Amino acid sequence: MQLHYSLEDLKDIDWMGVLPIILPFMAVGFILILIALLDLYRNRKTRENVFIWTLVILFCNTIGPILYFVIGRKDSRA
C-alpha cells in the first residue's frame, strides 16, 4: 500500500473521467463568488468592511460567498 503520492502519479489519472464530476462544483463556486462580488460592489456605500469582505469572498472560495450572504448582508449602515 502506497501512502505517499508524487507529482508523477498525476499523469496516471484519467482527467476526462474526473472533469464531469469536478466541473459543476467549480462552476457553482465561481457563480457564487461572482454574485457575491456584484452584490458587495452595488451596495458598497451601505456595507462596512468592504475590503475585508472582498478578501473573504475571494480567498475562502465557496464558504466565503456563503458567509457574506449570511452574515455580511446584515452589516449595513442604513
Biopython code that builds the backbone (N, CA, C, O; Angstrom):
import numpy as np
from Bio.PDB.StructureBuilder import StructureBuilder

atoms = [
    (1, "MET", "N", (0.843, -1.172, 0.000)),
    (1, "MET", "CA", (0.000, 0.000, 0.000)),
    (1, "MET", "C", (0.892, 1.241, 0.000)),
    (1, "MET", "O", (1.789, 1.382, 0.831)),
    (2, "GLN", "N", (0.625, 2.129, -0.947)),
    (2, "GLN", "CA", (1.422, 3.336, -1.081)),
    (2, "GLN", "C", (0.776, 4.464, -0.284)),
    (2, "GLN", "O", (-0.393, 4.786, -0.497)),
    (3, "LEU", "N", (1.533, 5.067, 0.634)),
    (3, "LEU", "CA", (0.986, 6.110, 1.487)),
    (3, "LEU", "C", (1.238, 7.507, 0.929)),
    (3, "LEU", "O", (0.470, 8.429, 1.201)),
    (4, "HIS", "N", (2.293, 7.670, 0.162)),
    (4, "HIS", "CA", (2.643, 8.978, -0.364)),
    (4, "HIS", "C", (2.615, 8.940, -1.887)),
    (4, "HIS", "O", (3.137, 8.014, -2.506)),
    (5, "TYR", "N", (2.011, 9.938, -2.469)),
    (5, "TYR", "CA", (1.942, 10.028, -3.915)),
    (5, "TYR", "C", (2.759, 11.222, -4.369)),
    (5, "TYR", "O", (2.885, 12.206, -3.641)),
    (6, "SER", "N", (3.305, 11.140, -5.549)),
    (6, "SER", "CA", (4.123, 12.227, -6.071)),
    (6, "SER", "C", (3.431, 12.862, -7.269)),
    (6, "SER", "O", (2.361, 12.426, -7.693)),
    (7, "LEU", "N", (4.058, 13.891, -7.798)),
    (7, "LEU", "CA", (3.515, 14.559, -8.974)),
    (7, "LEU", "C", (3.535, 13.651, -10.201)),
    (7, "LEU", "O", (2.770, 13.851, -11.144)),
    (8, "GLU", "N", (4.394, 12.678, -10.179)),
    (8, "GLU", "CA", (4.457, 11.722, -11.292)),
    (8, "GLU", "C", (3.177, 10.881, -11.382)),
    (8, "GLU", "O", (2.814, 10.408, -12.458)),
    (9, "ASP", "N", (2.512, 10.705, -10.266)),
    (9, "ASP", "CA", (1.283, 9.901, -10.259)),
    (9, "ASP", "C", (0.107, 10.645, -10.878)),
    (9, "ASP", "O", (-0.899, 10.019, -11.213)),
    (10, "LEU", "N", (0.204, 11.970, -11.041)),
    (10, "LEU", "CA", (-0.884, 12.738, -11.640)),
    (10, "LEU", "C", (-1.095, 12.394, -13.110)),
    (10, "LEU", "O", (-2.201, 12.542, -13.629)),
    (11, "LYS", "N", (-0.052, 11.942, -13.778)),
    (11, "LYS", "CA", (-0.200, 11.602, -15.192)),
    (11, "LYS", "C", (-1.001, 10.318, -15.395)),
    (11, "LYS", "O", (-1.450, 10.034, -16.506)),
    (12, "ASP", "N", (-1.179, 9.548, -14.333)),
    (12, "ASP", "CA", (-1.941, 8.304, -14.430)),
    (12, "ASP", "C", (-3.446, 8.510, -14.243)),
    (12, "ASP", "O", (-4.224, 7.578, -14.447)),
    (13, "ILE", "N", (-3.864, 9.719, -13.857)),
    (13, "ILE", "CA", (-5.288, 9.991, -13.608)),
    (13, "ILE", "C", (-6.000, 10.236, -14.927)),
    (13, "ILE", "O", (-5.486, 10.941, -15.796)),
    (14, "ASP", "N", (-7.168, 9.662, -15.073)),
    (14, "ASP", "CA", (-7.993, 9.881, -16.265)),
    (14, "ASP", "C", (-8.780, 11.176, -16.061)),
    (14, "ASP", "O", (-9.867, 11.157, -15.483)),
    (15, "TRP", "N", (-8.236, 12.298, -16.532)),
    (15, "TRP", "CA", (-8.836, 13.609, -16.292)),
    (15, "TRP", "C", (-10.156, 13.782, -17.020)),
    (15, "TRP", "O", (-11.017, 14.518, -16.538)),
    (16, "MET", "N", (-10.346, 13.147, -18.137)),
    (16, "MET", "CA", (-11.618, 13.260, -18.853)),
    (16, "MET", "C", (-12.732, 12.524, -18.109)),
    (16, "MET", "O", (-13.908, 12.828, -18.306)),
    (17, "GLY", "N", (-12.389, 11.593, -17.285)),
    (17, "GLY", "CA", (-13.386, 10.911, -16.465)),
    (17, "GLY", "C", (-13.706, 11.675, -15.191)),
    (17, "GLY", "O", (-14.810, 11.564, -14.658)),
    (18, "VAL", "N", (-12.747, 12.450, -14.702)),
    (18, "VAL", "CA", (-12.919, 13.202, -13.467)),
    (18, "VAL", "C", (-13.550, 14.570, -13.731)),
    (18, "VAL", "O", (-14.273, 15.089, -12.880)),
    (19, "LEU", "N", (-13.288, 15.149, -14.884)),
    (19, "LEU", "CA", (-13.738, 16.501, -15.208)),
    (19, "LEU", "C", (-15.251, 16.695, -15.127)),
    (19, "LEU", "O", (-15.682, 17.716, -14.592)),
    (20, "PRO", "N", (-16.090, 15.772, -15.627)),
    (20, "PRO", "CA", (-17.543, 15.973, -15.497)),
    (20, "PRO", "C", (-18.037, 15.983, -14.048)),
    (20, "PRO", "O", (-19.120, 16.495, -13.765)),
    (21, "ILE", "N", (-17.264, 15.430, -13.150)),
    (21, "ILE", "CA", (-17.645, 15.429, -11.739)),
    (21, "ILE", "C", (-17.219, 16.741, -11.072)),
    (21, "ILE", "O", (-17.965, 17.302, -10.269)),
    (22, "ILE", "N", (-16.030, 17.223, -11.402)),
    (22, "ILE", "CA", (-15.474, 18.406, -10.757)),
    (22, "ILE", "C", (-16.032, 19.702, -11.343)),
    (22, "ILE", "O", (-16.231, 20.667, -10.606)),
    (23, "LEU", "N", (-16.285, 19.745, -12.628)),
    (23, "LEU", "CA", (-16.680, 20.974, -13.310)),
    (23, "LEU", "C", (-17.953, 21.629, -12.757)),
    (23, "LEU", "O", (-17.961, 22.852, -12.612)),
    (24, "PRO", "N", (-19.019, 20.899, -12.443)),
    (24, "PRO", "CA", (-20.200, 21.570, -11.859)),
    (24, "PRO", "C", (-19.918, 22.240, -10.516)),
    (24, "PRO", "O", (-20.457, 23.311, -10.235)),
    (25, "PHE", "N", (-19.085, 21.626, -9.690)),
    (25, "PHE", "CA", (-18.726, 22.235, -8.411)),
    (25, "PHE", "C", (-17.918, 23.510, -8.614)),
    (25, "PHE", "O", (-18.115, 24.496, -7.904)),
    (26, "MET", "N", (-17.014, 23.487, -9.576)),
    (26, "MET", "CA", (-16.231, 24.681, -9.879)),
    (26, "MET", "C", (-17.117, 25.789, -10.436)),
    (26, "MET", "O", (-16.920, 26.959, -10.108)),
    (27, "ALA", "N", (-18.084, 25.437, -11.268)),
    (27, "ALA", "CA", (-18.985, 26.436, -11.848)),
    (27, "ALA", "C", (-19.867, 27.068, -10.773)),
    (27, "ALA", "O", (-20.069, 28.282, -10.782)),
    (28, "VAL", "N", (-20.389, 26.272, -9.857)),
    (28, "VAL", "CA", (-21.227, 26.812, -8.776)),
    (28, "VAL", "C", (-20.399, 27.726, -7.882)),
    (28, "VAL", "O", (-20.875, 28.788, -7.479)),
    (29, "GLY", "N", (-19.181, 27.338, -7.569)),
    (29, "GLY", "CA", (-18.308, 28.177, -6.754)),
    (29, "GLY", "C", (-17.996, 29.493, -7.440)),
    (29, "GLY", "O", (-18.008, 30.542, -6.796)),
    (30, "PHE", "N", (-17.715, 29.457, -8.740)),
    (30, "PHE", "CA", (-17.425, 30.682, -9.494)),
    (30, "PHE", "C", (-18.643, 31.590, -9.555)),
    (30, "PHE", "O", (-18.516, 32.806, -9.413)),
    (31, "ILE", "N", (-19.808, 31.021, -9.762)),
    (31, "ILE", "CA", (-21.040, 31.821, -9.828)),
    (31, "ILE", "C", (-21.340, 32.456, -8.470)),
    (31, "ILE", "O", (-21.753, 33.615, -8.413)),
    (32, "LEU", "N", (-21.137, 31.711, -7.371)),
    (32, "LEU", "CA", (-21.333, 32.277, -6.037)),
    (32, "LEU", "C", (-20.400, 33.455, -5.784)),
    (32, "LEU", "O", (-20.820, 34.484, -5.256)),
    (33, "ILE", "N", (-19.139, 33.301, -6.161)),
    (33, "ILE", "CA", (-18.167, 34.378, -5.990)),
    (33, "ILE", "C", (-18.573, 35.593, -6.811)),
    (33, "ILE", "O", (-18.520, 36.721, -6.320)),
    (34, "LEU", "N", (-18.973, 35.373, -8.042)),
    (34, "LEU", "CA", (-19.354, 36.475, -8.923)),
    (34, "LEU", "C", (-20.573, 37.227, -8.383)),
    (34, "LEU", "O", (-20.576, 38.458, -8.360)),
    (35, "ILE", "N", (-21.595, 36.512, -7.956)),
    (35, "ILE", "CA", (-22.806, 37.148, -7.434)),
    (35, "ILE", "C", (-22.506, 37.902, -6.138)),
    (35, "ILE", "O", (-23.013, 39.005, -5.932)),
    (36, "ALA", "N", (-21.686, 37.317, -5.265)),
    (36, "ALA", "CA", (-21.347, 37.988, -4.006)),
    (36, "ALA", "C", (-20.550, 39.263, -4.262)),
    (36, "ALA", "O", (-20.798, 40.282, -3.619)),
    (37, "LEU", "N", (-19.596, 39.221, -5.193)),
    (37, "LEU", "CA", (-18.824, 40.423, -5.504)),
    (37, "LEU", "C", (-19.692, 41.500, -6.138)),
    (37, "LEU", "O", (-19.524, 42.682, -5.841)),
    (38, "LEU", "N", (-20.616, 41.106, -7.004)),
    (38, "LEU", "CA", (-21.520, 42.087, -7.608)),
    (38, "LEU", "C", (-22.415, 42.735, -6.560)),
    (38, "LEU", "O", (-22.624, 43.948, -6.590)),
    (39, "ASP", "N", (-22.941, 41.949, -5.641)),
    (39, "ASP", "CA", (-23.783, 42.490, -4.584)),
    (39, "ASP", "C", (-22.981, 43.414, -3.669)),
    (39, "ASP", "O", (-23.470, 44.471, -3.270)),
    (40, "LEU", "N", (-21.767, 43.022, -3.339)),
    (40, "LEU", "CA", (-20.912, 43.853, -2.499)),
    (40, "LEU", "C", (-20.577, 45.165, -3.195)),
    (40, "LEU", "O", (-20.558, 46.216, -2.555)),
    (41, "TYR", "N", (-20.314, 45.118, -4.500)),
    (41, "TYR", "CA", (-19.986, 46.325, -5.251)),
    (41, "TYR", "C", (-21.190, 47.258, -5.363)),
    (41, "TYR", "O", (-21.046, 48.472, -5.225)),
    (42, "ARG", "N", (-22.351, 46.714, -5.606)),
    (42, "ARG", "CA", (-23.558, 47.536, -5.742)),
    (42, "ARG", "C", (-23.946, 48.213, -4.427)),
    (42, "ARG", "O", (-24.492, 49.317, -4.438)),
    (43, "ASN", "N", (-23.675, 47.574, -3.320)),
    (43, "ASN", "CA", (-24.066, 48.102, -2.012)),
    (43, "ASN", "C", (-22.863, 48.537, -1.187)),
    (43, "ASN", "O", (-22.914, 48.497, 0.043)),
    (44, "ARG", "N", (-21.782, 48.952, -1.841)),
    (44, "ARG", "CA", (-20.554, 49.274, -1.120)),
    (44, "ARG", "C", (-20.682, 50.505, -0.229)),
    (44, "ARG", "O", (-19.921, 50.647, 0.729)),
    (45, "LYS", "N", (-21.621, 51.392, -0.521)),
    (45, "LYS", "CA", (-21.789, 52.593, 0.306)),
    (45, "LYS", "C", (-22.517, 52.290, 1.607)),
    (45, "LYS", "O", (-22.376, 53.033, 2.578)),
    (46, "THR", "N", (-23.279, 51.233, 1.642)),
    (46, "THR", "CA", (-24.014, 50.883, 2.862)),
    (46, "THR", "C", (-23.379, 49.729, 3.623)),
    (46, "THR", "O", (-23.826, 49.401, 4.722)),
    (47, "ARG", "N", (-22.356, 49.113, 3.070)),
    (47, "ARG", "CA", (-21.683, 47.995, 3.741)),
    (47, "ARG", "C", (-20.480, 48.495, 4.525)),
    (47, "ARG", "O", (-19.816, 49.453, 4.126)),
    (48, "GLU", "N", (-20.210, 47.842, 5.633)),
    (48, "GLU", "CA", (-18.996, 48.090, 6.385)),
    (48, "GLU", "C", (-17.982, 47.009, 6.026)),
    (48, "GLU", "O", (-18.368, 45.904, 5.644)),
    (49, "ASN", "N", (-16.724, 47.307, 6.142)),
    (49, "ASN", "CA", (-15.633, 46.353, 5.903)),
    (49, "ASN", "C", (-15.667, 45.769, 4.495)),
    (49, "ASN", "O", (-15.580, 44.552, 4.326)),
    (50, "VAL", "N", (-15.792, 46.618, 3.494)),
    (50, "VAL", "CA", (-15.891, 46.143, 2.110)),
    (50, "VAL", "C", (-14.615, 45.414, 1.701)),
    (50, "VAL", "O", (-14.682, 44.371, 1.051)),
    (51, "PHE", "N", (-13.454, 45.953, 2.075)),
    (51, "PHE", "CA", (-12.187, 45.323, 1.691)),
    (51, "PHE", "C", (-12.044, 43.945, 2.326)),
    (51, "PHE", "O", (-11.613, 43.000, 1.666)),
    (52, "ILE", "N", (-12.401, 43.826, 3.588)),
    (52, "ILE", "CA", (-12.299, 42.532, 4.275)),
    (52, "ILE", "C", (-13.261, 41.518, 3.666)),
    (52, "ILE", "O", (-12.898, 40.355, 3.488)),
    (53, "TRP", "N", (-14.496, 41.948, 3.340)),
    (53, "TRP", "CA", (-15.446, 41.030, 2.722)),
    (53, "TRP", "C", (-14.978, 40.607, 1.338)),
    (53, "TRP", "O", (-15.214, 39.471, 0.926)),
    (54, "THR", "N", (-14.314, 41.513, 0.612)),
    (54, "THR", "CA", (-13.773, 41.142, -0.700)),
    (54, "THR", "C", (-12.720, 40.051, -0.547)),
    (54, "THR", "O", (-12.713, 39.086, -1.311)),
    (55, "LEU", "N", (-11.842, 40.194, 0.423)),
    (55, "LEU", "CA", (-10.825, 39.166, 0.667)),
    (55, "LEU", "C", (-11.448, 37.838, 1.086)),
    (55, "LEU", "O", (-11.011, 36.778, 0.637)),
    (56, "VAL", "N", (-12.463, 37.889, 1.944)),
    (56, "VAL", "CA", (-13.124, 36.651, 2.388)),
    (56, "VAL", "C", (-13.798, 35.960, 1.207)),
    (56, "VAL", "O", (-13.702, 34.742, 1.056)),
    (57, "ILE", "N", (-14.480, 36.741, 0.370)),
    (57, "ILE", "CA", (-15.178, 36.156, -0.786)),
    (57, "ILE", "C", (-14.190, 35.517, -1.753)),
    (57, "ILE", "O", (-14.440, 34.426, -2.265)),
    (58, "LEU", "N", (-13.075, 36.185, -2.006)),
    (58, "LEU", "CA", (-12.123, 35.684, -2.997)),
    (58, "LEU", "C", (-11.272, 34.520, -2.495)),
    (58, "LEU", "O", (-11.016, 33.574, -3.241)),
    (59, "PHE", "N", (-10.836, 34.582, -1.246)),
    (59, "PHE", "CA", (-9.868, 33.590, -0.780)),
    (59, "PHE", "C", (-10.471, 32.433, 0.001)),
    (59, "PHE", "O", (-9.766, 31.469, 0.297)),
    (60, "CYS", "N", (-11.730, 32.495, 0.338)),
    (60, "CYS", "CA", (-12.368, 31.369, 1.035)),
    (60, "CYS", "C", (-13.288, 30.591, 0.099)),
    (60, "CYS", "O", (-14.194, 29.892, 0.552)),
    (61, "ASN", "N", (-13.055, 30.711, -1.184)),
    (61, "ASN", "CA", (-13.760, 30.002, -2.245)),
    (61, "ASN", "C", (-15.268, 29.867, -2.032)),
    (61, "ASN", "O", (-15.971, 30.872, -2.131)),
    (62, "THR", "N", (-15.786, 28.703, -1.751)),
    (62, "THR", "CA", (-17.229, 28.515, -1.669)),
    (62, "THR", "C", (-17.789, 28.997, -0.332)),
    (62, "THR", "O", (-18.916, 29.490, -0.285)),
    (63, "ILE", "N", (-17.045, 28.867, 0.729)),
    (63, "ILE", "CA", (-17.510, 29.273, 2.052)),
    (63, "ILE", "C", (-17.584, 30.802, 2.165)),
    (63, "ILE", "O", (-18.476, 31.320, 2.836)),
    (64, "GLY", "N", (-16.668, 31.529, 1.524)),
    (64, "GLY", "CA", (-16.633, 32.983, 1.595)),
    (64, "GLY", "C", (-17.911, 33.656, 1.120)),
    (64, "GLY", "O", (-18.476, 34.465, 1.856)),
    (65, "PRO", "N", (-18.394, 33.347, -0.099)),
    (65, "PRO", "CA", (-19.649, 33.951, -0.534)),
    (65, "PRO", "C", (-20.841, 33.560, 0.324)),
    (65, "PRO", "O", (-21.734, 34.378, 0.545)),
    (66, "ILE", "N", (-20.872, 32.334, 0.809)),
    (66, "ILE", "CA", (-21.975, 31.905, 1.673)),
    (66, "ILE", "C", (-21.951, 32.694, 2.978)),
    (66, "ILE", "O", (-22.997, 33.124, 3.463)),
    (67, "LEU", "N", (-20.751, 32.888, 3.554)),
    (67, "LEU", "CA", (-20.639, 33.704, 4.767)),
    (67, "LEU", "C", (-21.067, 35.137, 4.505)),
    (67, "LEU", "O", (-21.711, 35.762, 5.348)),
    (68, "TYR", "N", (-20.710, 35.662, 3.334)),
    (68, "TYR", "CA", (-21.113, 37.034, 3.008)),
    (68, "TYR", "C", (-22.632, 37.151, 2.938)),
    (68, "TYR", "O", (-23.204, 38.096, 3.480)),
    (69, "PHE", "N", (-23.286, 36.204, 2.281)),
    (69, "PHE", "CA", (-24.746, 36.281, 2.156)),
    (69, "PHE", "C", (-25.449, 36.066, 3.489)),
    (69, "PHE", "O", (-26.525, 36.622, 3.710)),
    (70, "VAL", "N", (-24.867, 35.275, 4.378)),
    (70, "VAL", "CA", (-25.494, 35.000, 5.671)),
    (70, "VAL", "C", (-25.187, 36.102, 6.683)),
    (70, "VAL", "O", (-26.083, 36.554, 7.396)),
    (71, "ILE", "N", (-23.921, 36.541, 6.753)),
    (71, "ILE", "CA", (-23.504, 37.492, 7.779)),
    (71, "ILE", "C", (-23.304, 38.891, 7.228)),
    (71, "ILE", "O", (-23.740, 39.864, 7.845)),
    (72, "GLY", "N", (-22.656, 39.010, 6.083)),
    (72, "GLY", "CA", (-22.223, 40.298, 5.562)),
    (72, "GLY", "C", (-23.337, 41.206, 5.082)),
    (72, "GLY", "O", (-23.195, 42.428, 5.134)),
    (73, "ARG", "N", (-24.430, 40.650, 4.621)),
    (73, "ARG", "CA", (-25.527, 41.493, 4.116)),
    (73, "ARG", "C", (-26.267, 42.171, 5.266)),
    (73, "ARG", "O", (-26.942, 43.178, 5.053)),
    (74, "LYS", "N", (-26.152, 41.641, 6.467)),
    (74, "LYS", "CA", (-26.765, 42.281, 7.636)),
    (74, "LYS", "C", (-25.916, 43.452, 8.103)),
    (74, "LYS", "O", (-26.348, 44.239, 8.945)),
    (75, "ASP", "N", (-24.728, 43.570, 7.567)),
    (75, "ASP", "CA", (-23.724, 44.538, 8.001)),
    (75, "ASP", "C", (-23.904, 45.880, 7.311)),
    (75, "ASP", "O", (-22.939, 46.422, 6.772)),
    (76, "SER", "N", (-25.118, 46.434, 7.314)),
    (76, "SER", "CA", (-25.370, 47.691, 6.613)),
    (76, "SER", "C", (-25.536, 48.833, 7.591)),
    (76, "SER", "O", (-25.936, 48.639, 8.739)),
    (77, "ARG", "N", (-25.219, 50.039, 7.115)),
    (77, "ARG", "CA", (-25.312, 51.240, 7.943)),
    (77, "ARG", "C", (-26.639, 51.954, 7.791)),
    (77, "ARG", "O", (-26.856, 52.968, 8.454)),
    (78, "ALA", "N", (-27.515, 51.482, 6.966)),
    (78, "ALA", "CA", (-28.762, 52.193, 6.684)),
    (78, "ALA", "C", (-29.759, 52.154, 7.792)),
    (78, "ALA", "O", (-30.846, 52.719, 7.666)),
]
sb = StructureBuilder()
sb.init_structure("model")
sb.init_model(0)
sb.init_chain("A")
sb.init_seg("    ")
for serial, (resi, resn, name, xyz) in enumerate(atoms, 1):
    if name == "N":
        sb.init_residue(resn, " ", resi, " ")
    sb.init_atom(name, np.array(xyz, "f"), 0.0, 1.0, " ", f" {name:<3s}", serial, name[0])
structure = sb.get_structure()
